[in-house]
């Protein structure tokens, strides 16, 4: 399992050397089953630039001839395994066509007499493949055709599950832990998004899909995923994909308070380690919003996420996407019912700090460092106006204010009034009279909320 436990393709050349050593030692000690599987992993798990030697079927026949004659018939030729995998993949494509056809019948208001037979066939293929792979100690699939065996089998499962919702048979569906785990592991995030968009469209289902699964399993698997997710990268890694997939899937799961709190806690740790990206901010906000359907949950733990977000600005650790993430944290903030004076320093320091950034100039135009085409400038201006970017943090402050007790509300208003009175001390109010007018209007709105 040395390859299974290695993620993000770390030190693959080292792993290749480890397999060589295992092969050498196993052959010497006459552990022929281990030897042939180690050799096959060298062939199956690595690309040609990692492996200096490249095997063909003839090479394998020569290798097997080195074995004692009593052992040759007992050990499966790796080329036969490849043939087996290809047959499984073909069977899955056929099953997927049948299940997809059944889904379309139900979607259009018709019906199908499939009764889950294709799903049962698919799950059996998946089970057989998994047993063969694990039973032969084969490394985690890295070649696309091998990953597809998992991906297509799982997609068949989810498609059949959506038919249950279309038929109105289920409102809450018990989800097998293995299915959840494999979906996280073998789908790309975009594939997962596309699948849910296709099969779990709320308008078509006329209900919100909800799944029940083992809560201890959910907590354990997320802790394990977070343990491997250790650094931010601009490109998707295996660990960041698993992190994203978990958040997307668990959004649809009915959770206990303990599980909900654990997910928030682990995400907050990753925030504080500065390794989450804009897409992950979006996913955690969607997760929190989806969970509002569960009336048994208390969302006070979500305040920790908001406080970590505010701390980015206070400590001047903010990056470009933190500004873009503010609407996502606004959605999280809306689920929090009460904020007391315990958090006054953090909130007041945040309000102070964001006025040291310049959002708005009096001409209300974006600054272009390089010469770009006029039509692109117009497009940027259009996007800026649609998002109301210059006033993006006013709704955020207002929501904090609305959730605060009276003592904290008083402190927030006094801080905003101080900024107006000392506008020369703050970069934003110093450079923009337009912004100062906005801020004055905003303070009046806080003092005189609409009835």
Helices and strands as residue ranges (DSSP letters): H 12-28, H 32-44, H 57-65, H 69-72, H 78-107, H 117-135, H 144-166, E 172-174, H 177-186, H 189-199, H 202-205, E 210-212, H 215-228, H 238-250, H 257-272, H 278-291, H 302-314, H 320-333, G 341-343, H 344-354, H 374-387, G 389-391, H 394-403, H 406-421, G 423-425, H 427-431, H 433-447
